[in-house]
Amino acid sequence: MKQLPPQADPDNTASWAKYSAKLCRHCAACCCSLPVEVKGLDLVRMGLIEEFSLQDDPKFIARKLMKDRLVDHFHARTATFTLARRASGDCIYLDHQTRRCTIYDRRPDTCRNHPQIGPRSGYCAFRLKEAV
């Protein structure tokens, strides 16, 4: 493999590396430390709500998910939920030891489409995985 790109600062998109699927094998899953916005259908796929709940007021869904500490924010205008993160900034679904998604088959569209969508399309916040 070619030389790996330098460590990126997740808060500075100018430091991000041009995305290549090969980078994921060596990355510490920095994309899983970015805020993840999801829609109702994502919540269904993730198993957080039942499909019939989509008929409920999204604010009611948000209150329940916030109380359960699964969602941090709800944007009423766009009906978008922001998934909760740990104190470290990691997604609550990221295994802190393996740095792999624990709900990969059920992950939201934002994660499925990264890095095509996000703060800098086509780039990722690559950081080399620490040797274990």
N, C-alpha and C positions, 0 to 999 in steps of 0.2 A: 504494500500500500504506500502511496505517496506520503510525504510528511504530513502529520496532523496539523490543523490550523492552531494558532495560539488560543489560549484560554479567553473566552468571551466574558464580558460583563453583562449579565442578563438585563440590567437597567440601561445599558448603552447599546442601542441597536446598531450603531456604526461599528461596533467591535464584533458583531456576529459574523459567522462563517457562511459562505455559500453552501446551501444544503446539498448533501449527498447521502443517500441511504446508508452508505458504508460508515458514515460518522456515528450512526446510532449504536453500533457495536462497541464503540470506545467512549461514548458519552455518559456523563453522570446524570442524565435525564433533566437537564436544566429547563427544558420546555415544560416539565411537570412542576416547576416552581413559578410559572407565570399564572396570572389569574385566568380561570377557565369559565367562559360564559356559555350557558346551556339554555335550551328551550324545553318546553314541556315534553316533546317526544323523546328528547334525550333522557329526561328524568324517568320516563316509562322504560326505555331500553336499559337504563342503569338499575332498574328495579326499585327506585325510590318512591314512585307512586304507581297506582294502577291506571290503566288507560281511561277508564270511566272518570277518573279524577280530573281529566283535562276539561271537563264540562264545568268544574268548580271555578270560582273566582281565583285567579292566579295569586292574588294577595293572600288569600286563605292558605293556599299551598305553600307560599313563601314563609308565612308565619310558622307553620308546622315544621317545615324543613329547617328554618333558623333555630327553632326551639330544640330540634334534634341535632343541631350543629353540623348539618350537611350542606347548608347554604349560608354564605356570609351576607349577600346582598340580593335585592330584587329591584330591577329597573322596570317600573310599571309601564312607562311609555312604550317600551319594546317587548315587554313580557319576557325579559331575559333574567335568568338567575345566575349568580356567580357562586361557583362551588367553594366550599370552605377549604381553608388551608391550615396546616399545622403552624405552630409558632416559628418553625424553621422556614416557612414559606412554601414548603412542599404540599402538593395536592394530598388530600386525605386518603386517596386511593393508591398512592405511590408507596411501595414497600421500601422502607428506609435502608434495609441491608442490601437487597438485590438491585435496587433502583429500577425496578420494573413495575408496570401497572398491574394492580391486582384485579382490575375489571377490564382487561384489554379487549376481550370479545364484546363487551357491552359499553365500551368507552363512548363518550359524546362525540358529536360531529366535529366540534372544534379540535379535538385531539386527532380524530381520524383524518382531518384535512390539514393538519400542521405539516409543514410550514407554509402551505399555499395561502392560508389565511392566518392572520396574526399581525403583530406590530410591524414586521418587516417581511413581506411576502418573498418566499424563496430563500430565506436565510434562517439560521438557527443559532441559538445561544450555546454553542458547543463548549463544553468543559470536560476535560479528560477525566475519565473514571479513575478513582484512586485504586491502587492495587490492594487486594484484600489478603 
